[in-house]
Every structure is written in C-alpha cells, then in structure tokens.
Amino acid sequence: MSNHSRRAIYPGTFDPLTNGHLDIIERSSKIFDEIVVAIGDNPDKNPLFTVVERTSMIKKATQHLPNITLVKFNSLLIDLASQLNANIIIRGIRTATDFEYESQMGYANKRLRKDLETIYLMPSLEYSYISSSVVRAILKFDGSIEPLVPKSILEEVEAKRKGLN
C-alpha cells in the first residue's frame, strides 16, 4: 500500500448483514482504496449467525466490489487498525442515539491512538430504518425480510427462521 492509498475499517457484528450495511460498504468503497470489513467474533453476544456464516454472507454480497477485504476480530478495534496499518474507521449512523454512542467510541479510540480518524456515514434514506435487530425480530415473527437484506444472501438468512420459532 503506497503512502497515498487509504485503507479504512468498517467494523460490525453484521448479524445478519443488511442492505444498510451493504450501502455503507458500497459507498465507502468509492471513497477509499481498500475497505476492510471487520466482523466481530464475540460469542458472548449470542449471535444468530456464526462468524463463519456471517463472513460467507458478506463475501457473497460484496463479491462485485474489488477493494473489499474481510477479517474476523475479537480484540480492541484500535489494535486491529494498527495490525492492518489502517487509520480510518467507518461507522454508520442512523439516528441521534447512534451518533451519541458512536461519537463516544470515536473519541475514546482517538484518545488511545491519535492518528485514528472515525468517519461517520448515514445510510441512504431507503435504508435508514434497517438494523440487524429489526431483521432478527421480523424473522422471529415470520415477517418478510426481502427488502431488508441483500438478495444474494436472502435464502441463507431465511433458512435461520426455522430455528427461531
């Protein structure tokens, strides 16, 4: 990576990946040279999908983007950023509540590593209400998730419905 290229990390649990997440990834991929999608592996969160399943779905949904790299992580984000020689964190912001939480995290990261910048992106308007929690709730109550997740992974996400009821 040259001195002028920009590697940014987009961290998340992605349980599951939503159209809102994909929107942020696609738009970020036009701004930065490389986007590292960092998939959080925290079993204490009791995810619906394993980290292997989440990684597979994100790989499938982003295969049209040449500058995307996927990594799993279960460490401090600043440590991952140092390991990857990245100095930009991308965070999606849907609401004022999201901003309050994310700005606190951004300030904490900046205090721990001064060269680390956090870039906040709002999802496109049509995805502003989507969250992984909403998708999981709709799955549980047999609603349609088709407009909420990428078409390329819809079947895999739908397959989890059976285990929720």
Secondary structure per residue as TSV (DSSP state, phi and psi in degrees):
chain	resnum	aa	ss	phi	psi
A	1	M	-	360.0	126.0
A	2	S	-	-74.4	170.4
A	3	N	T	-64.1	-23.1
A	4	H	T	-95.7	-7.2
A	5	S	-	-83.2	155.1
A	6	R	-	-121.9	121.3
A	7	R	E	-108.3	124.7
A	8	A	E	-120.4	149.4
A	9	I	E	-108.9	130.6
A	10	Y	E	-113.2	97.2
A	11	P	E	-90.2	152.7
A	12	G	E	178.2	173.3
A	13	T	-	-87.3	-37.2
A	14	F	-	53.9	53.9
A	15	D	T	-117.4	74.3
A	16	P	T	-96.4	175.9
A	17	L	-	-61.2	137.0
A	18	T	-	-116.5	171.1
A	19	N	H	-63.9	-28.6
A	20	G	H	-64.9	-45.0
A	21	H	H	-60.3	-47.3
A	22	L	H	-62.4	-37.9
A	23	D	H	-58.8	-45.8
A	24	I	H	-64.5	-42.7
A	25	I	H	-62.3	-47.9
A	26	E	H	-62.8	-44.8
A	27	R	H	-68.1	-39.3
A	28	S	H	-64.4	-35.5
A	29	S	H	-65.4	-19.0
A	30	K	H	-86.2	-18.2
A	31	I	H	-95.0	-38.3
A	32	F	S	-112.5	155.9
A	33	D	S	-67.6	-38.8
A	34	E	E	-142.2	136.3
A	35	I	E	-113.0	122.8
A	36	V	E	-99.5	111.3
A	37	V	E	-84.6	112.5
A	38	A	E	-100.3	112.4
A	39	I	E	-94.7	114.0
A	40	G	E	-66.8	129.9
A	41	D	-	-113.9	82.0
A	42	N	-	-122.5	93.2
A	43	P	G	-59.9	-21.8
A	44	D	G	-64.8	-21.4
A	45	K	G	-76.4	-9.8
A	46	N	-	54.1	59.8
A	47	P	-	-68.5	151.9
A	48	L	S	-69.4	-39.5
A	49	F	S	-109.5	142.0
A	50	T	-	-68.3	162.9
A	51	V	H	-63.5	-31.6
A	52	V	H	-66.6	-43.4
A	53	E	H	-64.9	-42.9
A	54	R	H	-64.2	-41.5
A	55	T	H	-62.3	-44.6
A	56	S	H	-61.1	-43.7
A	57	M	H	-66.1	-40.9
A	58	I	H	-66.7	-40.1
A	59	K	H	-59.3	-45.1
A	60	K	H	-64.3	-43.4
A	61	A	H	-73.3	-20.4
A	62	T	T	-111.5	10.4
A	63	Q	T	-62.2	-20.0
A	64	H	T	-80.3	-4.0
A	65	L	-	-107.5	113.5
A	66	P	T	-73.1	-17.3
A	67	N	T	-108.3	31.9
A	68	I	E	-109.7	132.7
A	69	T	E	-123.3	141.5
A	70	L	E	-111.3	136.4
A	71	V	E	-138.6	150.9
A	72	K	E	-98.2	146.4
A	73	F	E	-148.2	150.8
A	74	N	-	-143.1	43.1
A	75	S	S	-132.5	-176.9
A	76	L	-	-64.9	140.1
A	77	L	H	-60.7	-37.4
A	78	I	H	-64.7	-32.8
A	79	D	H	-68.6	-42.3
A	80	L	H	-62.0	-44.1
A	81	A	H	-58.9	-41.4
A	82	S	H	-64.7	-44.9
A	83	Q	H	-59.3	-36.9
A	84	L	T	-92.4	1.6
A	85	N	T	55.9	44.5
A	86	A	-	-113.5	142.3
A	87	N	-	-124.7	17.8
A	88	I	E	-132.2	131.9
A	89	I	E	-113.2	133.4
A	90	I	E	-105.2	132.0
A	91	R	E	-132.4	137.9
A	92	G	E	-87.9	139.5
A	93	I	-	-126.2	119.2
A	94	R	-	-101.8	-35.2
A	95	T	S	-136.5	171.2
A	96	A	H	-62.8	-34.6
A	97	T	H	-63.6	-44.2
A	98	D	H	-57.0	-45.6
A	99	F	H	-62.6	-42.0
A	100	E	H	-59.4	-48.2
A	101	Y	H	-65.0	-49.9
A	102	E	H	-65.5	-35.9
A	103	S	H	-67.6	-36.9
A	104	Q	H	-61.9	-43.9
A	105	M	H	-64.5	-41.9
A	106	G	H	-61.6	-42.7
A	107	Y	H	-65.3	-41.2
A	108	A	H	-62.9	-44.9
A	109	N	H	-61.9	-41.6
A	110	K	H	-64.6	-36.8
A	111	R	H	-66.5	-36.8
A	112	L	H	-80.2	-27.9
A	113	R	-	-145.3	100.7
A	114	K	T	-61.8	-28.0
A	115	D	T	-87.9	4.3
A	116	L	-	-91.0	120.5
A	117	E	E	-106.1	144.2
A	118	T	E	-112.0	126.3
A	119	I	E	-107.8	126.9
A	120	Y	E	-103.8	127.3
A	121	L	E	-119.9	135.4
A	122	M	-	-87.1	140.8
A	123	P	-	-68.1	160.1
A	124	S	-	-57.0	149.8
A	125	L	G	-51.2	-41.3
A	126	E	G	-67.0	-13.0
A	127	Y	G	-111.5	5.6
A	128	S	T	-65.8	-19.1
A	129	Y	T	-98.7	-5.6
A	130	I	-	-85.5	134.4
A	131	S	-	-142.8	160.5
A	132	S	H	-60.7	-36.2
A	133	S	H	-62.2	-41.4
A	134	V	H	-63.0	-44.2
A	135	V	H	-60.3	-45.9
A	136	R	H	-63.2	-40.0
A	137	A	H	-65.5	-43.2
A	138	I	H	-65.3	-40.0
A	139	L	H	-57.9	-46.8
A	140	K	H	-60.0	-35.6
A	141	F	T	-103.1	24.1
A	142	D	T	61.1	29.2
A	143	G	-	-86.9	171.0
A	144	S	-	-83.0	126.7
A	145	I	-	-105.7	4.8
A	146	E	T	-52.1	-43.2
A	147	P	T	-79.1	-1.0
A	148	L	T	-102.4	-25.4
A	149	V	S	-122.4	154.6
A	150	P	-	-57.5	139.4
A	151	K	G	-55.7	-34.0
A	152	S	G	-65.2	-18.5
A	153	I	G	-120.4	4.7
A	154	L	H	-55.0	-45.0
A	155	E	H	-61.3	-42.8
A	156	E	H	-65.4	-39.8
A	157	V	H	-69.0	-43.8
A	158	E	H	-59.3	-34.2
A	159	A	H	-62.3	-24.8
A	160	K	T	-74.7	-17.8
A	161	R	H	-55.2	-40.5
A	162	K	H	-57.9	-38.4
A	163	G	H	-76.8	-9.7
A	164	L	H	-91.0	-21.3
A	165	N	-	-98.7	360.0
